[in-house]
Amino acid sequence: SANNNEFQKILLAHSFSWWGVQTMNVYMFFYVSTKIAGLDESAMQSVNSWAFLVRDLVGAILPVLVLNVIAKRRGMTLTHTVSILLMAIGYGLIWAFGSQIIVFFAALCIVGIGWASLVSLPFAIMSEKVDQSKMGLYMGIFNLSVVLPQLVASFKMGEVVNAAADKSIIFAICAVCLLVSGVLWAFVKNDK
């Protein structure tokens, strides 16, 4: 049915989001420790911790204050698509200019916009598109679109990151995954 087709589009789009996000989650310390100059071990750990705090803080505050309002006006899918594309831009900025610590943290704020959307909108979008009487089944399958990409990122991306001389590849992978995700989300019907 049309709804199953929409559900499959959501799974594919959502998978690429998580592939990118998990690549950052697992490998960011390699980036911080090799790309941001002038940090001792303690400062590297501090920058790494602050990076996640910045992203997560934006991710916690934005849905309540901004994203839900925009989603009501413009539709959840459109709001999520734009947020994911902004996240791709944030990752791209880190890939290109993130060795400058100011750019690194500013870009993480942009990444936080996509993170805010990722933790708040996809489930709501999915639940509107599926047969409510089979919600448990759909939720289980939907969760695989998070878990399987995380496994791929955790295991396969390790080989890529370890083999790369330039650890910027971490954020190139993140940017490409989120860009692909944003393009795929654009094909999901908006709820407006």
N, CA, C and O atoms as a DFTB+ gen file, in Angstrom:
768 C
 N C O
     1  1       0.840      -1.204       0.000
     2  2       0.000       0.000       0.000
     3  2       0.876       1.255       0.000
     4  3       2.092       1.192       0.179
     5  1       0.221       2.381      -0.205
     6  2       0.940       3.664      -0.227
     7  2       1.632       3.912       1.109
     8  3       2.756       4.411       1.152
     9  1       0.942       3.555       2.213
    10  2       1.532       3.774       3.537
    11  2       2.754       2.901       3.787
    12  3       3.710       3.340       4.426
    13  1       2.729       1.655       3.284
    14  2       3.917       0.798       3.420
    15  2       5.093       1.388       2.662
    16  3       6.233       1.336       3.121
    17  1       4.802       1.950       1.491
    18  2       5.823       2.606       0.689
    19  2       6.421       3.787       1.462
    20  3       7.639       3.964       1.484
    21  1       5.566       4.588       2.091
    22  2       6.035       5.723       2.910
    23  2       6.885       5.222       4.073
    24  3       7.924       5.801       4.388
    25  1       6.435       4.143       4.707
    26  2       7.163       3.572       5.841
    27  2       8.561       3.125       5.405
    28  3       9.539       3.356       6.117
    29  1       8.652       2.488       4.241
    30  2       9.959       2.045       3.733
    31  2      10.870       3.239       3.451
    32  3      12.069       3.181       3.722
    33  1      10.309       4.317       2.910
    34  2      11.101       5.532       2.661
    35  2      11.636       6.092       3.981
    36  3      12.787       6.520       4.068
    37  1      10.776       6.080       5.006
    38  2      11.178       6.583       6.326
    39  2      12.321       5.738       6.885
    40  3      13.302       6.276       7.400
    41  1      12.194       4.416       6.782
    42  2      13.250       3.526       7.296
    43  2      14.586       3.813       6.633
    44  3      15.612       3.898       7.308
    45  1      14.580       3.961       5.325
    46  2      15.816       4.205       4.593
    47  2      16.422       5.554       4.984
    48  3      17.615       5.645       5.272
    49  1      15.603       6.587       4.992
    50  2      16.083       7.932       5.351
    51  2      16.619       7.961       6.780
    52  3      17.679       8.527       7.047
    53  1      15.873       7.343       7.689
    54  2      16.237       7.337       9.108
    55  2      17.531       6.551       9.340
    56  3      18.332       6.913      10.201
    57  1      17.734       5.480       8.575
    58  2      18.949       4.670       8.696
    59  2      20.197       5.494       8.400
    60  3      21.186       5.414       9.128
    61  1      20.148       6.280       7.336
    62  2      21.323       7.099       6.990
    63  2      21.608       8.149       8.060
    64  3      22.770       8.454       8.332
    65  1      20.559       8.705       8.671
    66  2      20.766       9.661       9.768
    67  2      21.590       9.021      10.875
    68  3      22.576       9.589      11.345
    69  1      21.167       7.825      11.283
    70  2      21.820       7.169      12.411
    71  2      23.211       6.666      12.070
    72  3      24.084       6.610      12.936
    73  1      23.420       6.304      10.827
    74  2      24.757       5.893      10.403
    75  2      25.724       7.065      10.612
    76  3      26.815       6.894      11.156
    77  1      25.309       8.250      10.173
    78  2      26.135       9.445      10.336
    79  2      26.333       9.831      11.789
    80  3      27.454      10.105      12.219
    81  1      25.248       9.853      12.543
    82  2      25.314      10.259      13.952
    83  2      26.200       9.308      14.753
    84  3      27.020       9.751      15.557
    85  1      26.038       8.011      14.536
    86  2      26.827       7.039      15.297
    87  2      28.303       7.121      14.924
    88  3      29.168       6.855      15.759
    89  1      28.595       7.484      13.690
    90  2      29.999       7.662      13.294
    91  2      30.626       8.776      14.130
    92  3      31.758       8.633      14.592
    93  1      29.908       9.882      14.331
    94  2      30.404      10.946      15.206
    95  2      30.512      10.440      16.645
    96  3      31.530      10.641      17.307
    97  1      29.443       9.774      17.125
    98  2      29.407       9.335      18.526
    99  2      30.598       8.459      18.893
   100  3      31.169       8.593      19.975
   101  1      30.965       7.562      17.987
   102  2      32.018       6.588      18.298
   103  2      33.421       7.142      18.051
   104  3      34.344       6.852      18.811
   105  1      33.585       7.936      16.993
   106  2      34.944       8.266      16.539
   107  2      35.382       9.708      16.761
   108  3      36.497      10.071      16.387
   109  1      34.533      10.535      17.360
   110  2      34.889      11.956      17.464
   111  2      36.208      12.191      18.204
   112  3      36.955      13.102      17.851
   113  1      36.501      11.387      19.219
   114  2      37.738      11.617      19.966
   115  2      38.965      11.509      19.063
   116  3      39.943      12.232      19.253
   117  1      38.914      10.595      18.065
   118  2      40.033      10.483      17.117
   119  2      40.214      11.803      16.366
   120  3      41.336      12.239      16.112
   121  1      39.095      12.425      16.019
   122  2      39.146      13.712      15.323
   123  2      39.745      14.776      16.240
   124  3      40.707      15.453      15.877
   125  1      39.164      14.913      17.433
   126  2      39.617      15.939      18.385
   127  2      41.101      15.766      18.684
   128  3      41.840      16.748      18.753
   129  1      41.538      14.526      18.862
   130  2      42.922      14.287      19.285
   131  2      43.939      14.482      18.152
   132  3      45.133      14.626      18.412
   133  1      43.472      14.487      16.908
   134  2      44.435      14.632      15.801
   135  2      44.254      15.917      14.996
   136  3      45.197      16.350      14.333
   137  1      43.084      16.536      15.030
   138  2      42.817      17.678      14.150
   139  2      42.837      19.032      14.869
   140  3      43.142      20.050      14.248
   141  1      42.521      19.058      16.150
   142  2      42.495      20.335      16.872
   143  2      43.836      20.480      17.590
   144  3      44.144      19.743      18.527
   145  1      44.617      21.443      17.126
   146  2      46.002      21.584      17.591
   147  2      46.085      22.176      18.991
   148  3      45.180      22.874      19.449
   149  1      47.189      21.878      19.650
   150  2      47.536      22.536      20.911
   151  2      46.782      22.033      22.129
   152  3      46.699      22.735      23.137
   153  1      46.232      20.827      22.052
   154  2      45.506      20.294      23.206
   155  2      46.325      19.179      23.854
   156  3      46.843      18.292      23.176
   157  1      46.429      19.247      25.186
   158  2      47.017      18.100      25.882
   159  2      45.907      17.063      26.110
   160  3      44.748      17.298      25.768
   161  1      46.271      15.929      26.684
   162  2      45.311      14.824      26.874
   163  2      44.051      15.280      27.610
   164  3      42.935      14.946      27.212
   165  1      44.239      16.036      28.671
   166  2      43.118      16.506      29.482
   167  2      42.220      17.456      28.681
   168  3      40.994      17.371      28.750
   169  1      42.847      18.359      27.922
   170  2      42.077      19.309      27.105
   171  2      41.312      18.582      25.996
   172  3      40.189      18.962      25.661
   173  1      41.921      17.538      25.429
   174  2      41.229      16.752      24.391
   175  2      39.961      16.126      24.949
   176  3      38.903      16.176      24.322
   177  1      40.078      15.538      26.131
   178  2      38.914      14.909      26.750
   179  2      37.848      15.948      27.078
   180  3      36.651      15.694      26.938
   181  1      38.293      17.106      27.511
   182  2      37.377      18.187      27.831
   183  2      36.634      18.677      26.580
   184  3      35.415      18.844      26.604
   185  1      37.372      18.903      25.499
   186  2      36.757      19.344      24.236
   187  2      35.768      18.293      23.746
   188  3      34.674      18.628      23.293
   189  1      36.149      17.034      23.837
   190  2      35.266      15.944      23.413
   191  2      33.962      15.951      24.229
   192  3      32.874      15.824      23.666
   193  1      34.078      16.097      25.538
   194  2      32.893      16.126      26.412
   195  2      32.020      17.344      26.128
   196  3      30.798      17.232      26.028
   197  1      32.655      18.506      25.998
   198  2      31.908      19.733      25.708
   199  2      31.199      19.645      24.355
   200  3      30.101      20.177      24.188
   201  1      31.827      18.978      23.400
   202  2      31.227      18.839      22.069
   203  2      29.883      18.124      22.164
   204  3      28.895      18.566      21.578
   205  1      29.852      17.024      22.902
   206  2      28.586      16.295      23.058
   207  2      27.581      17.112      23.866
   208  3      26.383      17.087      23.583
   209  1      28.076      17.839      24.878
   210  2      27.177      18.666      25.686
   211  2      26.510      19.744      24.827
   212  3      25.303      19.964      24.928
   213  1      27.301      20.413      23.983
   214  2      26.752      21.459      23.105
   215  2      25.686      20.871      22.188
   216  3      24.581      21.402      22.087
   217  1      26.028      19.769      21.521
   218  2      25.053      19.135      20.613
   219  2      23.791      18.717      21.366
   220  3      22.678      18.963      20.901
   221  1      23.964      18.093      22.516
   222  2      22.824      17.563      23.263
   223  2      21.982      18.666      23.895
   224  3      20.768      18.523      24.034
   225  1      22.626      19.761      24.278
   226  2      21.889      20.893      24.851
   227  2      20.978      21.521      23.798
   228  3      19.801      21.777      24.053
   229  1      21.536      21.766      22.615
   230  2      20.717      22.271      21.505
   231  2      19.598      21.258      21.206
   232  3      18.449      21.632      20.973
   233  1      19.963      19.975      21.220
   234  2      19.000      18.913      20.948
   235  2      17.884      18.819      21.971
   236  3      16.777      18.393      21.644
   237  1      18.164      19.214      23.209
   238  2      17.148      19.149      24.269
   239  2      16.234      20.373      24.273
   240  3      15.040      20.261      24.549
   241  1      16.795      21.526      23.970
   242  2      16.038      22.777      24.082
   243  2      15.217      23.067      22.827
   244  3      14.072      23.510      22.916
   245  1      15.800      22.819      21.674
   246  2      15.183      23.209      20.401
   247  2      13.811      22.590      20.116
   248  3      12.921      23.301      19.650
   249  1      13.603      21.285      20.380
   250  2      12.288      20.723      20.040
   251  2      11.151      21.461      20.742
   252  3      10.125      21.767      20.135
   253  1      11.347      21.737      22.012
   254  2      10.295      22.364      22.794
   255  2      10.061      23.812      22.354
   256  3       8.919      24.241      22.190
   257  1      11.150      24.558      22.165
   258  2      11.017      25.991      21.899
   259  2      10.776      26.334      20.430
   260  3      10.102      27.319      20.130
   261  1      11.317      25.533      19.513
   262  2      11.309      25.944      18.111
   263  2      10.697      24.904      17.168
   264  3       9.745      25.199      16.445
   265  1      11.250      23.690      17.180
   266  2      10.880      22.700      16.164
   267  2       9.403      22.345      16.170
   268  3       8.787      22.234      15.110
   269  1       8.826      22.163      17.362
   270  2       7.406      21.790      17.422
   271  2       6.514      22.878      16.838
   272  3       5.506      22.585      16.196
   273  1       6.891      24.136      17.065
   274  2       6.126      25.270      16.521
   275  2       6.210      25.274      14.987
   276  3       5.200      25.419      14.299
   277  1       7.422      25.113      14.474
   278  2       7.619      25.094      13.020
   279  2       6.913      23.888      12.408
   280  3       6.284      24.001      11.356
   281  1       7.019      22.727      13.070
   282  2       6.396      21.503      12.553
   283  2       4.876      21.658      12.456
   284  3       4.262      21.156      11.514
   285  1       4.271      22.345      13.417
   286  2       2.818      22.557      13.366
   287  2       2.436      23.426      12.170
   288  3       1.388      23.214      11.559
   289  1       3.278      24.401      11.835
   290  2       2.996      25.322      10.724
   291  2       3.345      24.722       9.366
   292  3       2.577      24.848       8.412
   293  1       4.500      24.069       9.279
   294  2       5.049      23.643       7.984
   295  2       4.947      22.142       7.738
   296  3       5.167      21.674       6.621
   297  1       4.618      21.398       8.772
   298  2       4.565      19.946       8.651
   299  2       5.816      19.321       9.242
   300  3       6.913      19.871       9.142
   301  1       5.630      18.162       9.861
   302  2       6.749      17.494      10.543
   303  2       7.824      17.032       9.571
   304  3       9.015      17.182       9.844
   305  1       7.411      16.470       8.437
   306  2       8.392      15.898       7.513
   307  2       9.272      16.984       6.901
   308  3      10.489      16.821       6.812
   309  1       8.667      18.081       6.484
   310  2       9.444      19.196       5.926
   311  2      10.399      19.766       6.983
   312  3      11.566      20.031       6.693
   313  1       9.906      19.948       8.188
   314  2      10.735      20.465       9.284
   315  2      11.921      19.534       9.536
   316  3      13.056      19.982       9.704
   317  1      11.639      18.236       9.560
   318  2      12.704      17.258       9.809
   319  2      13.714      17.237       8.654
   320  3      14.922      17.177       8.884
   321  1      13.225      17.287       7.439
   322  2      14.109      17.274       6.263
   323  2      15.089      18.445       6.311
   324  3      16.291      18.263       6.116
   325  1      14.578      19.634       6.567
   326  2      15.437      20.829       6.636
   327  2      16.432      20.695       7.794
   328  3      17.603      21.047       7.652
   329  1      15.970      20.193       8.921
   330  2      16.857      20.021      10.087
   331  2      17.988      19.048       9.790
   332  3      19.134      19.284      10.175
   333  1      17.668      17.958       9.105
   334  2      18.679      16.948       8.755
   335  2      19.679      17.535       7.751
   336  3      20.878      17.273       7.845
   337  1      19.193      18.321       6.800
   338  2      20.104      18.962       5.839
   339  2      21.000      19.987       6.532
   340  3      22.168      20.130       6.170
   341  1      20.464      20.703       7.525
   342  2      21.295      21.616       8.318
   343  2      22.366      20.835       9.081
   344  3      23.506      21.285       9.200
   345  1      21.992      19.671       9.592
   346  2      22.951      18.820      10.295
   347  2      24.085      18.414       9.349
   348  3      25.254      18.409       9.735
   349  1      23.729      18.076       8.114
   350  2      24.746      17.728       7.108
   351  2      25.694      18.904       6.887
   352  3      26.905      18.715       6.772
   353  1      25.147      20.110       6.826
   354  2      25.974      21.317       6.660
   355  2      26.899      21.492       7.869
   356  3      28.080      21.802       7.712
   357  1      26.358      21.295       9.069
   358  2      27.178      21.387      10.287
   359  2      28.340      20.413      10.250
   360  3      29.475      20.775      10.560
   361  1      28.053      19.174       9.869
   362  2      29.117      18.174       9.755
   363  2      30.123      18.567       8.667
   364  3      31.330      18.391       8.834
   365  1      29.615      19.097       7.561
   366  2      30.497      19.541       6.479
   367  2      31.430      20.653       6.928
   368  3      32.600      20.681       6.546
   369  1      30.909      21.572       7.742
   370  2      31.740      22.659       8.279
   371  2      32.848      22.112       9.180
   372  3      33.982      22.588       9.143
   373  1      32.503      21.104       9.991
   374  2      33.533      20.492      10.843
   375  2      34.580      19.805       9.962
   376  3      35.782      19.932      10.199
   377  1      34.116      19.080       8.951
   378  2      35.043      18.397       8.049
   379  2      36.020      19.401       7.410
   380  3      37.222      19.147       7.330
   381  1      35.481      20.548       6.957
   382  2      36.307      21.510       6.221
   383  2      37.121      22.435       7.136
   384  3      38.280      22.734       6.848
   385  1      36.509      22.884       8.236
   386  2      37.136      23.958       9.036
   387  2      37.190      23.667      10.535
   388  3      37.539      24.544      11.325
   389  1      36.847      22.436      10.929
   390  2      36.679      22.119      12.344
   391  2      37.935      22.122      13.180
   392  3      37.865      22.080      14.408
   393  1      39.095      22.173      12.525
   394  2      40.327      22.224      13.313
   395  2      40.442      23.557      14.049
   396  3      41.222      23.681      14.993
   397  1      39.665      24.556      13.618
   398  2      39.558      25.818      14.358
   399  2      38.456      25.627      15.397
   400  3      37.300      25.378      15.058
   401  1      38.834      25.748      16.661
   402  2      37.924      25.333      17.731
   403  2      36.617      26.136      17.755
   404  3      35.572      25.595      18.114
   405  1      36.665      27.406      17.381
   406  2      35.439      28.232      17.338
   407  2      34.481      27.676      16.285
   408  3      33.283      27.542      16.535
   409  1      35.008      27.359      15.126
   410  2      34.187      26.781      14.042
   411  2      33.643      25.427      14.491
   412  3      32.480      25.105      14.250
   413  1      34.489      24.643      15.140
   414  2      34.097      23.322      15.615
   415  2      32.844      23.411      16.493
   416  3      31.872      22.688      16.273
   417  1      32.874      24.301      17.483
   418  2      31.730      24.413      18.399
   419  2      30.520      25.092      17.746
   420  3      29.380      24.715      18.019
   421  1      30.756      26.075      16.899
   422  2      29.635      26.717      16.183
   423  2      28.938      25.702      15.287
   424  3      27.710      25.659      15.220
   425  1      29.735      24.884      14.598
   426  2      29.167      23.859      13.719
   427  2      28.402      22.812      14.526
   428  3      27.387      22.290      14.064
   429  1      28.882      22.506      15.722
   430  2      28.164      21.554      16.576
   431  2      26.798      22.096      16.990
   432  3      25.864      21.320      17.195
   433  1      26.672      23.400      17.112
   434  2      25.347      23.997      17.380
   435  2      24.405      23.735      16.203
   436  3      23.223      23.448      16.393
   437  1      24.942      23.837      14.991
   438  2      24.145      23.550      13.787
   439  2      23.792      22.063      13.739
   440  3      22.663      21.698      13.414
   441  1      24.767      21.207      14.064
   442  2      24.518      19.769      14.143
   443  2      23.400      19.487      15.152
   444  3      22.573      18.599      14.948
   445  1      23.391      20.252      16.232
   446  2      22.372      20.084      17.277
   447  2      20.948      20.297      16.774
   448  3      20.005      19.724      17.319
   449  1      20.789      21.120      15.737
   450  2      19.449      21.324      15.156
   451  2      18.928      19.999      14.587
   452  3      17.786      19.613      14.835
   453  1      19.774      19.317      13.828
   454  2      19.392      18.020      13.279
   455  2      19.187      16.989      14.381
   456  3      18.266      16.174      14.316
   457  1      20.054      17.028      15.399
   458  2      19.938      16.108      16.524
   459  2      18.603      16.326      17.242
   460  3      17.930      15.364      17.612
   461  1      18.225      17.584      17.436
   462  2      16.949      17.911      18.080
   463  2      15.791      17.277      17.312
   464  3      14.881      16.693      17.901
   465  1      15.845      17.401      16.013
   466  2      14.795      16.853      15.171
   467  2      14.831      15.326      15.183
   468  3      13.791      14.670      15.246
   469  1      16.032      14.777      15.121
   470  2      16.198      13.324      15.055
   471  2      15.640      12.628      16.291
   472  3      15.098      11.527      16.193
   473  1      15.771      13.263      17.449
   474  2      15.277      12.641      18.679
   475  2      13.819      12.982      18.964
   476  3      13.249      12.491      19.939
   477  1      13.203      13.828      18.115
   478  2      11.817      14.200      18.408
   479  2      10.810      13.923      17.301
   480  3       9.667      13.578      17.605
   481  1      11.182      14.059      16.033
   482  2      10.174      14.009      14.963
   483  2       9.992      12.673      14.226
   484  3       8.851      12.335      13.909
   485  1      11.036      11.901      13.935
   486  2      10.827      10.715      13.088
   487  2       9.793       9.720      13.621
   488  3       9.009       9.169      12.848
   489  1       9.789       9.488      14.924
   490  2       8.803       8.546      15.463
   491  2       7.381       9.062      15.236
   492  3       6.486       8.301      14.867
   493  1       7.187      10.361      15.460
   494  2       5.855      10.956      15.246
   495  2       5.457      10.873      13.772
   496  3       4.303      10.585      13.455
   497  1       6.402      11.122      12.879
   498  2       6.130      11.029      11.438
   499  2       5.752       9.593      11.084
   500  3       4.764       9.348      10.392
   501  1       6.554       8.652      11.572
   502  2       6.306       7.237      11.279
   503  2       4.941       6.797      11.798
   504  3       4.201       6.103      11.100
   505  1       4.613       7.196      13.014
   506  2       3.375       6.702      13.619
   507  2       2.127       7.220      12.900
   508  3       1.055       6.625      13.012
   509  1       2.263       8.322      12.165
   510  2       1.135       8.829      11.371
   511  2       0.926       8.039      10.083
   512  3      -0.160       8.060       9.503
   513  1       1.970       7.344       9.640
   514  2       1.938       6.719       8.314
   515  2       1.573       5.242       8.345
   516  3       1.373       4.638       7.291
   517  1       1.480       4.646       9.533
   518  2       1.299       3.186       9.603
   519  2      -0.048       2.811      10.211
   520  3      -0.717       3.629      10.842
   521  1      -0.424       1.563      10.006
   522  2      -1.639       0.984      10.562
   523  2      -1.497       0.935      12.089
   524  3      -0.630       0.242      12.620
   525  1      -2.362       1.681      12.783
   526  2      -2.253       1.802      14.243
   527  2      -2.427       0.457      14.956
   528  3      -1.896       0.256      16.048
   529  1      -3.170      -0.460      14.335
   530  2      -3.422      -1.759      14.985
   531  2      -2.166      -2.632      14.978
   532  3      -2.094      -3.618      15.711
   533  1      -1.170      -2.272      14.147
   534  2       0.084      -3.043      14.086
   535  2       1.264      -2.193      14.563
   536  3       2.401      -2.408      14.141
   537  1       0.990      -1.233      15.438
   538  2       2.015      -0.275      15.868
   539  2       3.227      -0.969      16.498
   540  3       4.361      -0.549      16.267
   541  1       3.007      -2.023      17.288
   542  2       4.123      -2.729      17.926
   543  2       5.098      -3.287      16.903
   544  3       6.314      -3.157      17.051
   545  1       4.556      -3.908      15.865
   546  2       5.381      -4.460      14.794
   547  2       6.167      -3.346      14.096
   548  3       7.373      -3.462      13.879
   549  1       5.459      -2.261      13.748
   550  2       6.116      -1.147      13.060
   551  2       7.193      -0.506      13.942
   552  3       8.250      -0.116      13.445
   553  1       6.929      -0.398      15.241
   554  2       7.928       0.181      16.146
   555  2       9.188      -0.687      16.185
   556  3      10.307      -0.174      16.187
   557  1       8.992      -2.008      16.215
   558  2      10.133      -2.919      16.221
   559  2      10.981      -2.772      14.976
   560  3      12.208      -2.703      15.053
   561  1      10.325      -2.724      13.828
   562  2      11.043      -2.561      12.556
   563  2      11.712      -1.182      12.502
   564  3      12.855      -1.049      12.066
   565  1      10.973      -0.158      12.957
   566  2      11.496       1.211      12.983
   567  2      12.778       1.280      13.824
   568  3      13.742       1.941      13.437
   569  1      12.785       0.597      14.970
   570  2      13.972       0.604      15.834
   571  2      15.174      -0.043      15.162
   572  3      16.316       0.298      15.471
   573  1      14.928      -0.974      14.246
   574  2      16.042      -1.561      13.485
   575  2      16.725      -0.516      12.604
   576  3      17.911      -0.638      12.298
   577  1      15.971       0.519      12.194
   578  2      16.569       1.574      11.368
   579  2      17.495       2.472      12.190
   580  3      18.176       3.340      11.644
   581  1      17.514       2.256      13.502
   582  2      18.470       2.921      14.386
   583  2      19.618       1.957      14.717
   584  3      20.792       2.315      14.625
   585  1      19.259       0.744      15.099
   586  2      20.241      -0.220      15.612
   587  2      21.191      -0.720      14.516
   588  3      22.405      -0.738      14.716
   589  1      20.657      -1.121      13.377
   590  2      21.517      -1.674      12.317
   591  2      22.551      -0.665      11.813
   592  3      23.721      -1.022      11.673
   593  1      22.152       0.600      11.532
   594  2      23.177       1.585      11.129
   595  2      24.204       1.835      12.233
   596  3      25.373       2.090      11.941
   597  1      23.780       1.766      13.497
   598  2      24.739       1.949      14.586
   599  2      25.773       0.829      14.577
   600  3      26.954       1.065      14.830
   601  1      25.323      -0.390      14.283
   602  2      26.263      -1.518      14.200
   603  2      27.231      -1.344      13.033
   604  3      28.428      -1.596      13.166
   605  1      26.702      -0.909      11.887
   606  2      27.558      -0.669      10.720
   607  2      28.600       0.402      11.057
   608  3      29.787       0.237      10.777
   609  1      28.137       1.501      11.664
   610  2      29.061       2.589      12.017
   611  2      30.103       2.100      13.014
   612  3      31.287       2.409      12.883
   613  1      29.666       1.342      14.004
   614  2      30.583       0.900      15.060
   615  2      31.638      -0.065      14.543
   616  3      32.786      -0.023      14.986
   617  1      31.262      -0.938      13.606
   618  2      32.208      -1.960      13.160
   619  2      32.886      -1.611      11.838
   620  3      34.115      -1.597      11.768
   621  1      32.121      -1.332      10.800
   622  2      32.718      -1.099       9.478
   623  2      33.442       0.244       9.405
   624  3      34.503       0.341       8.789
   625  1      32.881       1.270      10.022
   626  2      33.510       2.588       9.942
   627  2      34.840       2.613      10.679
   628  3      35.712       3.416      10.349
   629  1      35.007       1.746      11.672
   630  2      36.277       1.666      12.393
   631  2      37.427       1.360      11.455
   632  3      38.512       1.927      11.582
   633  1      37.187       0.458      10.509
   634  2      38.215       0.109       9.522
   635  2      38.566       1.320       8.664
   636  3      39.737       1.587       8.397
   637  1      37.538       2.047       8.238
   638  2      37.743       3.219       7.386
   639  2      38.521       4.299       8.151
   640  3      39.493       4.857       7.642
   641  1      38.074       4.583       9.384
   642  2      38.708       5.627      10.200
   643  2      40.152       5.251      10.534
   644  3      41.052       6.086      10.436
   645  1      40.370       4.008      10.924
   646  2      41.739       3.571      11.260
   647  2      42.672       3.643      10.059
   648  3      43.846       3.986      10.198
   649  1      42.147       3.320       8.880
   650  2      42.977       3.316       7.670
   651  2      43.276       4.728       7.166
   652  3      44.261       4.932       6.456
   653  1      42.444       5.697       7.522
   654  2      42.595       7.061       6.999
   655  2      43.687       7.816       7.754
   656  3      43.709       7.841       8.984
   657  1      44.582       8.422       6.998
   658  2      45.624       9.246       7.619
   659  2      45.004      10.505       8.226
   660  3      45.427      10.967       9.286
   661  1      43.998      11.054       7.543
   662  2      43.334      12.281       7.983
   663  2      42.003      11.925       8.640
   664  3      41.077      11.449       7.982
   665  1      41.925      12.160       9.933
   666  2      40.720      11.781      10.685
   667  2      39.520      12.695      10.387
   668  3      38.432      12.471      10.918
   669  1      39.705      13.708       9.554
   670  2      38.566      14.513       9.077
   671  2      37.562      13.642       8.340
   672  3      36.395      14.007       8.199
   673  1      38.022      12.493       7.872
   674  2      37.125      11.575       7.155
   675  2      35.891      11.240       7.998
   676  3      34.824      10.954       7.456
   677  1      36.044      11.277       9.324
   678  2      34.921      10.998      10.227
   679  2      33.757      11.919       9.902
   680  3      32.623      11.466       9.747
   681  1      34.041      13.221       9.799
   682  2      32.959      14.179       9.566
   683  2      32.554      14.265       8.100
   684  3      31.457      14.724       7.785
   685  1      33.436      13.824       7.201
   686  2      33.031      13.684       5.795
   687  2      31.971      12.584       5.695
   688  3      30.968      12.745       5.000
   689  1      32.198      11.469       6.392
   690  2      31.226      10.370       6.414
   691  2      29.907      10.855       7.018
   692  3      28.832      10.601       6.474
   693  1      30.003      11.556       8.150
   694  2      28.792      12.095       8.801
   695  2      28.019      12.998       7.835
   696  3      26.805      12.866       7.687
   697  1      28.735      13.912       7.184
   698  2      28.087      14.870       6.277
   699  2      27.403      14.157       5.118
   700  3      26.263      14.474       4.782
   701  1      28.092      13.193       4.503
   702  2      27.511      12.466       3.367
   703  2      26.275      11.678       3.814
   704  3      25.243      11.708       3.143
   705  1      26.380      10.975       4.944
   706  2      25.228      10.201       5.444
   707  2      24.017      11.093       5.701
   708  3      22.894      10.738       5.343
   709  1      24.245      12.254       6.324
   710  2      23.131      13.145       6.629
   711  2      22.590      13.816       5.376
   712  3      21.390      14.074       5.282
   713  1      23.456      14.101       4.416
   714  2      22.998      14.659       3.146
   715  2      22.095      13.652       2.427
   716  3      21.017      14.006       1.949
   717  1      22.543      12.401       2.357
   718  2      21.729      11.347       1.733
   719  2      20.401      11.209       2.485
   720  3      19.339      11.100       1.872
   721  1      20.475      11.213       3.813
   722  2      19.265      11.114       4.621
   723  2      18.295      12.254       4.314
   724  3      17.102      12.027       4.113
   725  1      18.818      13.483       4.280
   726  2      17.962      14.645       4.004
   727  2      17.294      14.552       2.644
   728  3      16.113      14.872       2.506
   729  1      18.046      14.114       1.632
   730  2      17.474      13.940       0.289
   731  2      16.381      12.874       0.326
   732  3      15.316      13.056      -0.264
   733  1      16.639      11.764       1.017
   734  2      15.631      10.699       1.116
   735  2      14.390      11.157       1.886
   736  3      13.267      10.809       1.519
   737  1      14.591      11.938       2.952
   738  2      13.439      12.465       3.704
   739  2      12.575      13.362       2.810
   740  3      11.361      13.437       2.997
   741  1      13.189      14.032       1.855
   742  2      12.439      14.931       0.970
   743  2      11.398      14.170       0.136
   744  3      10.446      14.766      -0.368
   745  1      11.587      12.845      -0.005
   746  2      10.644      12.026      -0.766
   747  2       9.498      11.474       0.089
   748  3       8.561      10.877      -0.440
   749  1       9.574      11.673       1.407
   750  2       8.493      11.249       2.303
   751  2       7.419      12.328       2.291
   752  3       7.723      13.516       2.404
   753  1       6.164      11.913       2.154
   754  2       5.066      12.887       2.102
   755  2       5.016      13.713       3.375
   756  3       5.107      13.184       4.483
   757  1       4.871      15.022       3.195
   758  2       4.719      15.919       4.345
   759  2       3.320      15.769       4.903
   760  3       2.380      15.480       4.161
   761  1       3.173      15.963       6.208
   762  2       1.882      15.764       6.862
   763  2       0.981      16.996       6.783
   764  3      -0.163      16.964       7.238
   765  1       1.502      18.084       6.200
   766  2       0.736      19.343       6.180
   767  2      -0.480      19.224       5.269
   768  3      -1.241      20.181       5.127
